Amino acid sequence: MRALTWHGEEDVRVSEVPDPEIVNPHDAIVEITATAICGSDLHLYNGYMPTMREGDILGHEPMGEVVEVGDAVENLEEGDRVVVPFTISCGSCGFCQDDLYSLCDNSNPNAEMARKVMGQSPAGLFGFSHMLGGYAGGQAEYLRVPYADVGPVKVDSDLPDEQVLFLSDIFPTGYMAAENADIDEGETVAVWGCGPVGQFAIQSAWMLGAGRVVAIDRVPERLEMARQHGDAETIDFEEEDVYDRLMSMTGGRGPDSCIDAVGSEAHGTGLMGFADKAKQQLKLEADRPHVLRQAIRCCRKGGTLSVPGVYLGHVDNFPAGPMMNKGLTVKTGQTHVQRYLDPLLDRIESGEIDPSFIVTHSEDLEAGPELYEKFRDKEDGCVKAVLNP
C-alpha cells in the first residue's frame, strides 16, 4: 500500500509499504477514506520528537471503512464506516474504566521506554514515535486498529467525511481543552493559537457557556477564521502586547480561563523568544514555552490554565512562582477521545456544529509531502489539510 513515511527532519515521503494484517483477535483493518495532517505531526516533521525511526508511517487523524475484523471484535463488521481516535486504549484497565483513555495502562508496548522519560507511560498513539508505541499511523491506504472493540466510533449517517473526520482528534481535543478550563457561565476565555485545535477550543468555549472569547495568533487567515466562524475577539501578538491588551479588555482582572492551544513550538517575541528558539535548535531545550509563560502571567488570580498544546520534554524559565502565588489551577493531558466520541457526534448530526469549516486544503495522498511543508510554513492560507487515500 501507499503511505506517508518519516525519513528525518523535514523529510516526509510517499512510500510503498506492506499492507497491515490482523495480529490480535481484537484488531480491525480499516481502509482509509480521509486522514488529516495535525499540528502535532509538525513536531515530528521538524525533528523535535525523539524515538522516531526511518520509515515510520505518520498520521493519527483517520477514518474509513472496516474491511476485516479479528475474531474477538463483536461491535464492528466489514463495511462499517468508522472514525478512529488517535488514542489507543484497552478499555479494561483502571484508567480506561475511569474514562481516562489517554492514560491507558496496556496499549503502549514500549511502556518502559516512556517510563524512563516520564515516570509512567501514557497510552499508545497512532503514528507518534516508538516511545508511544511505535504504531503505524493513518496517513496511508490501510490501518491496523488495535483494541478495535474500544476505539472506533461508527458513523451511520451520510454526513461527508470532512464533517466527522475530526472526531479522531482535534474536535474532542478542543472540547476537552474548554472543559478543562472550568468555564462558568458568562466568563472570559483567552485562547492562544488559532490553529485547528484552537478553533475548536473557541467553538467549545461557547458551547460550555463562555460570555466572551479572545483568540491570540499572528496568522491573518487563522485570526479571520476565529472571528468569522468562532465569533471571537482577536489579538495579533506581533502587532500589540498581549498582556496589556488583555488587561485593557478585562479591566485589569485578566481572563478567567486561559487555553494554550500552541504547545512545543510557540513563536515568542523579544529576547526570550529568540533564546527559546536558539536553545531548541541546539537541543538545549525541548520546547518553547512562550505561551505557557504568557498565559500564566495573563490569567486572573484563581483562574484556570488548560493546556491541550503538545509538549515534548523540559522547558526553561518556567514561572512556577507566579503560577503558585496567583492560585492557578492547571489542567493538561492528551485527549481522552473515546469519552467524547458519541456526544460530539450527536452535536454534529444535530447540526449544532459543522467541523468541516476548518478544512482549507484537500488533496490525494501523493500531495502529502507538499502539504506538510505548506502547513508548517502557513503558506497558501493552509489552516487544515485533509488527505484522501
C-alpha positions as CSV (number, residue, x, y, z in Angstrom):
1,M,0.0,0.0,0.0
2,R,1.0,3.7,-0.2
3,A,1.7,5.7,2.9
4,L,3.4,8.8,4.1
5,T,6.6,7.9,5.9
6,W,9.1,9.7,8.1
7,H,12.8,9.8,7.0
8,G,14.2,12.5,9.2
9,E,13.8,16.2,9.8
10,E,11.7,17.8,7.0
11,D,11.7,14.6,5.0
12,V,8.3,13.0,4.5
13,R,7.8,10.7,1.5
14,V,5.1,8.7,-0.2
15,S,6.3,5.1,0.1
16,E,5.2,1.6,-0.8
17,V,4.9,-0.4,2.5
18,P,3.4,-3.7,3.4
19,D,-0.3,-3.9,3.9
20,P,-1.3,-4.2,7.6
21,E,-2.6,-7.5,8.9
22,I,-4.6,-8.8,11.8
23,V,-2.2,-9.7,14.6
24,N,-4.5,-9.9,17.6
25,P,-8.2,-11.0,17.7
26,H,-9.2,-7.5,18.9
27,D,-7.7,-5.9,15.8
28,A,-9.6,-4.5,12.8
29,I,-8.2,-3.3,9.4
30,V,-9.7,0.0,8.1
31,E,-9.4,1.2,4.5
32,I,-8.7,4.9,4.9
33,T,-11.0,7.3,3.1
34,A,-9.9,10.5,4.8
35,T,-7.0,11.4,7.1
36,A,-5.5,14.7,8.2
37,I,-2.2,16.4,9.0
38,C,-2.2,17.6,12.6
39,G,-0.2,20.3,14.2
40,S,1.3,17.6,16.4
41,D,2.7,15.9,13.2
42,L,4.8,19.0,12.7
43,H,6.8,18.2,15.8
44,L,7.8,15.0,14.1
45,Y,8.3,16.8,10.8
46,N,10.6,19.4,12.4
47,G,12.6,16.7,14.2
48,Y,11.7,17.5,17.8
49,M,10.0,14.3,18.7
50,P,12.5,11.6,19.9
51,T,12.4,7.9,19.1
52,M,11.2,8.2,15.6
53,R,12.7,5.7,13.1
54,E,13.2,6.0,9.4
55,G,10.2,4.6,7.5
56,D,7.7,5.1,10.3
57,I,4.2,5.7,8.9
58,L,2.7,9.0,10.1
59,G,-0.7,10.2,11.0
60,H,-3.3,10.0,13.8
61,E,-6.5,11.5,12.4
62,P,-8.0,8.8,10.2
63,M,-11.4,7.4,9.2
64,G,-12.6,4.9,6.7
65,E,-14.4,1.6,6.1
66,V,-13.8,-1.6,8.0
67,V,-12.5,-4.3,5.7
68,E,-11.5,-7.0,8.2
69,V,-12.1,-7.7,11.9
70,G,-10.5,-10.1,14.4
71,D,-12.4,-12.9,15.9
72,A,-12.9,-11.1,19.3
73,V,-14.3,-7.9,17.8
74,E,-18.1,-8.0,18.2
75,N,-19.2,-4.4,17.7
76,L,-17.8,-3.9,14.2
77,E,-18.2,-5.7,10.9
78,E,-17.0,-5.4,7.4
79,G,-18.5,-2.4,5.7
80,D,-18.9,-0.3,8.8
81,R,-17.9,3.4,8.4
82,V,-15.8,4.5,11.3
83,V,-13.7,7.3,12.8
84,V,-10.6,6.1,14.6
85,P,-9.4,8.0,17.7
86,F,-5.7,8.8,17.9
87,T,-5.5,7.4,21.4
88,I,-5.2,3.6,21.6
89,S,-6.9,2.3,24.7
90,C,-7.7,-1.2,26.0
91,G,-11.0,-0.3,27.7
92,S,-10.4,-2.5,30.7
93,C,-7.6,-1.1,32.8
94,G,-8.4,1.2,35.8
95,F,-7.6,4.4,33.8
96,C,-9.9,3.4,30.9
97,Q,-12.6,2.4,33.3
98,D,-12.4,6.0,34.7
99,D,-12.7,7.4,31.2
100,L,-9.0,8.5,31.2
101,Y,-8.4,6.7,27.9
102,S,-5.1,8.6,27.0
103,L,-3.6,7.2,30.2
104,C,-4.3,3.5,29.3
105,D,-2.0,1.1,31.2
106,N,-2.0,-1.6,28.5
107,S,-1.8,-0.1,25.0
108,N,1.9,1.0,24.9
109,P,4.1,-2.0,24.2
110,N,7.1,0.3,24.8
111,A,5.9,1.5,28.2
112,E,9.4,1.0,29.7
113,M,10.9,3.5,27.2
114,A,8.2,6.1,28.2
115,R,8.6,5.4,31.9
116,K,12.3,6.3,31.8
117,V,11.4,9.7,30.5
118,M,8.1,10.5,32.1
119,G,8.0,8.4,35.3
120,Q,5.0,6.4,34.0
121,S,3.7,5.6,30.5
122,P,0.6,7.1,28.9
123,A,-1.4,5.3,26.2
124,G,0.0,4.3,22.9
125,L,-0.8,6.7,20.0
126,F,-1.0,6.1,16.3
127,G,1.9,7.4,14.2
128,F,3.7,9.2,17.0
129,S,7.1,7.7,17.9
130,H,8.3,4.5,19.4
131,M,8.2,5.8,22.9
132,L,4.4,5.9,22.5
133,G,4.1,2.5,21.0
134,G,5.6,2.6,17.5
135,Y,2.2,2.1,15.9
136,A,1.9,2.7,12.2
137,G,-0.2,5.8,11.5
138,G,-3.2,6.5,9.4
139,Q,-1.8,8.6,6.6
140,A,-2.0,5.5,4.5
141,E,-4.3,3.5,2.4
142,Y,-5.0,1.0,5.2
143,L,-4.6,1.0,9.0
144,R,-4.5,-1.8,11.6
145,V,-6.6,-0.7,14.6
146,P,-5.7,-2.4,17.9
147,Y,-8.5,-2.7,20.5
148,A,-11.0,-2.1,17.7
149,D,-13.8,-3.0,20.0
150,V,-13.0,0.0,22.2
151,G,-11.7,2.8,19.9
152,P,-13.6,3.5,16.6
153,V,-17.0,5.1,16.5
154,K,-19.4,4.1,13.8
155,V,-20.9,6.7,11.6
156,D,-24.3,5.5,10.3
157,S,-25.4,8.8,8.7
158,D,-24.5,10.0,5.3
159,L,-22.6,13.0,6.5
160,P,-19.5,13.7,4.4
161,D,-16.1,12.6,5.8
162,E,-14.9,16.1,6.4
163,Q,-17.8,16.7,8.9
164,V,-16.9,13.7,11.1
165,L,-13.2,13.1,10.5
166,F,-12.1,15.5,13.2
167,L,-13.7,13.4,15.9
168,S,-10.4,11.5,15.6
169,D,-8.6,14.2,17.4
170,I,-9.0,18.0,17.1
171,F,-12.7,18.4,17.9
172,P,-12.5,16.3,21.1
173,T,-9.1,17.9,21.9
174,G,-10.6,21.4,21.6
175,Y,-13.7,20.4,23.6
176,M,-11.6,18.8,26.4
177,A,-9.5,21.9,26.5
178,A,-12.6,24.0,27.1
179,E,-13.9,21.5,29.6
180,N,-10.6,21.6,31.5
181,A,-10.8,25.4,31.5
182,D,-13.7,25.1,34.0
183,I,-15.7,27.8,32.3
184,D,-18.6,29.3,34.3
185,E,-21.5,31.0,32.6
186,G,-20.5,34.3,31.2
187,E,-16.8,34.1,31.9
188,T,-13.9,35.4,29.7
189,V,-11.8,32.8,28.0
190,A,-8.5,33.5,26.2
191,V,-7.2,31.0,23.6
192,W,-3.6,31.2,22.5
193,G,-3.3,29.7,19.0
194,C,-5.9,29.8,16.2
195,G,-4.8,26.6,14.5
196,P,-7.2,23.7,14.3
197,V,-7.3,22.8,18.0
198,G,-7.6,26.5,18.9
199,Q,-10.5,26.9,16.5
200,F,-12.4,24.0,18.2
201,A,-11.5,25.3,21.6
202,I,-13.1,28.6,20.7
203,Q,-16.2,26.8,19.4
204,S,-16.3,24.6,22.5
205,A,-15.9,27.5,24.9
206,W,-19.1,29.0,23.6
207,M,-20.8,25.6,23.9
208,L,-19.8,25.5,27.6
209,G,-21.2,28.9,28.4
210,A,-18.4,31.4,27.9
211,G,-19.5,35.0,27.7
212,R,-16.5,36.3,25.8
213,V,-13.8,34.5,23.9
214,V,-10.5,36.2,22.9
215,A,-8.2,34.5,20.3
216,I,-4.5,35.2,20.0
217,D,-2.4,34.5,16.9
218,R,-0.3,36.2,14.3
219,V,-1.5,34.5,11.1
220,P,-4.2,36.6,9.3
221,E,-6.1,33.6,7.9
222,R,-6.3,32.0,11.3
223,L,-7.4,35.2,13.0
224,E,-10.1,35.7,10.4
225,M,-11.4,32.2,10.9
226,A,-11.6,32.8,14.6
227,R,-13.6,35.9,14.0
228,Q,-15.8,34.6,11.2
229,H,-16.5,31.1,12.5
230,G,-15.7,31.4,16.2
231,D,-17.2,34.9,16.9
232,A,-14.1,35.6,18.8
233,E,-12.4,38.9,19.5
234,T,-8.8,38.7,18.3
235,I,-5.3,39.8,19.2
236,D,-2.4,39.8,16.7
237,F,0.6,39.3,19.1
238,E,3.0,40.8,16.6
239,E,1.0,44.0,16.5
240,E,0.3,44.6,20.1
241,D,1.3,43.4,23.6
242,V,-0.9,40.5,24.6
243,Y,-0.8,41.2,28.4
244,D,-1.6,44.9,28.0
245,R,-4.4,44.3,25.6
246,L,-6.0,41.5,27.8
247,M,-5.7,43.7,30.9
248,S,-7.4,46.5,29.0
249,M,-10.2,44.2,27.8
250,T,-10.9,42.8,31.3
251,G,-10.5,46.0,33.4
252,G,-7.1,44.8,34.8
253,R,-8.5,41.5,36.1
254,G,-7.3,39.1,33.4
255,P,-9.2,36.3,31.6
256,D,-11.0,33.8,33.9
257,S,-9.6,30.9,31.8
258,C,-6.6,30.6,29.5
259,I,-6.1,27.8,26.9
260,D,-2.7,27.1,25.5
261,A,-3.5,25.5,22.1
262,V,0.0,26.0,20.8
263,G,2.4,23.8,22.6
264,S,6.0,23.0,21.9
265,E,6.8,25.3,19.0
266,A,5.4,28.6,20.2
267,H,6.6,31.8,18.5
268,G,7.9,34.1,21.1
269,T,8.8,37.7,20.8
270,G,11.8,39.6,22.1
271,L,15.0,38.3,23.7
272,M,13.3,35.4,25.5
273,G,11.6,34.2,22.3
274,F,14.9,34.3,20.4
275,A,16.6,32.4,23.3
276,D,14.0,29.7,23.3
277,K,14.3,29.1,19.6
278,A,18.1,29.0,19.7
279,K,18.1,26.6,22.7
280,Q,15.6,24.3,21.0
281,Q,17.5,24.2,17.7
282,L,20.7,23.4,19.7
283,K,18.8,20.6,21.6
284,L,19.4,22.5,24.9
285,E,15.7,22.9,25.5
286,A,12.9,20.5,24.3
287,D,10.1,23.1,24.0
288,R,9.5,26.8,23.5
289,P,7.2,27.7,26.4
290,H,6.4,31.3,25.5
291,V,2.7,30.7,25.5
292,L,2.8,29.0,28.9
293,R,4.7,31.9,30.4
294,Q,2.3,34.5,28.9
295,A,-0.9,32.6,29.8
296,I,0.3,32.3,33.4
297,R,1.0,36.0,33.6
298,C,-2.3,37.0,32.0
299,C,-4.7,34.6,33.8
300,R,-6.7,36.2,36.6
301,K,-6.0,35.2,40.2
302,G,-7.6,31.9,41.0
303,G,-8.2,31.2,37.3
304,T,-7.6,28.1,35.2
305,L,-4.9,27.3,32.7
306,S,-5.9,24.5,30.3
307,V,-3.0,23.0,28.1
308,P,-4.1,20.9,25.1
309,G,-0.9,22.0,23.2
310,V,1.6,19.2,23.0
311,Y,4.9,19.5,24.9
312,L,7.7,17.0,24.4
313,G,10.1,17.4,27.3
314,H,11.6,20.0,29.6
315,V,11.3,23.8,29.5
316,D,13.4,26.7,30.8
317,N,12.4,29.8,32.8
318,F,9.0,28.3,33.8
319,P,7.1,30.8,36.0
320,A,6.3,28.4,38.9
321,G,6.2,31.3,41.4
322,P,3.6,33.4,39.6
323,M,1.5,30.2,39.0
324,M,1.6,29.2,42.6
325,N,1.1,32.7,44.1
326,K,-1.8,33.5,41.9
327,G,-3.5,30.2,42.9
328,L,-3.9,29.0,39.3
329,T,-5.4,25.6,38.5
330,V,-3.6,23.9,35.7
331,K,-5.1,21.0,33.7
332,T,-3.3,19.2,30.9
333,G,-3.2,15.9,29.0
334,Q,-3.6,14.1,25.8
335,T,-7.3,13.8,24.9
336,H,-9.5,11.0,26.3
337,V,-11.0,10.8,22.8
338,Q,-13.3,7.8,23.4
339,R,-15.1,9.7,26.2
340,Y,-16.2,12.4,23.7
341,L,-17.0,10.4,20.5
342,D,-20.7,9.8,21.0
343,P,-21.7,13.2,22.5
344,L,-19.8,15.2,19.9
345,L,-21.1,13.0,17.0
346,D,-24.6,13.9,18.3
347,R,-23.7,17.6,18.2
348,I,-22.5,17.2,14.6
349,E,-25.6,15.2,13.5
350,S,-27.9,17.6,15.1
351,G,-26.4,20.5,13.1
352,E,-25.1,22.3,16.2
353,I,-21.6,22.4,14.6
354,D,-20.2,21.6,11.2
355,P,-16.5,20.9,11.8
356,S,-15.7,21.0,8.1
357,F,-15.3,24.8,8.3
358,I,-11.7,24.1,9.4
359,V,-10.6,22.5,6.0
360,T,-8.7,24.7,3.7
361,H,-6.9,22.1,1.6
362,S,-8.0,18.7,0.4
363,E,-5.7,16.5,-1.8
364,D,-4.8,12.9,-2.5
365,L,-2.1,11.1,-0.6
366,E,0.6,11.9,-3.2
367,A,0.3,15.6,-2.2
368,G,1.2,14.8,1.4
369,P,4.9,15.9,1.4
370,E,4.0,19.2,-0.2
371,L,1.1,19.8,2.2
372,Y,3.3,19.1,5.2
373,E,5.6,21.9,4.1
374,K,2.7,24.2,3.2
375,F,1.0,23.6,6.6
376,R,4.3,24.1,8.5
377,D,5.1,27.4,6.7
378,K,1.5,28.7,6.9
379,E,1.5,29.1,3.1
380,D,-1.4,29.5,0.8
381,G,-3.8,30.1,3.7
382,C,-3.3,26.5,4.9
383,V,-5.1,26.0,8.2
384,K,-6.1,22.3,7.9
385,A,-5.1,19.8,5.3
386,V,-7.1,16.6,4.6
387,L,-5.7,13.7,2.5
388,N,-7.9,11.3,0.6
389,P,-6.0,8.0,0.1
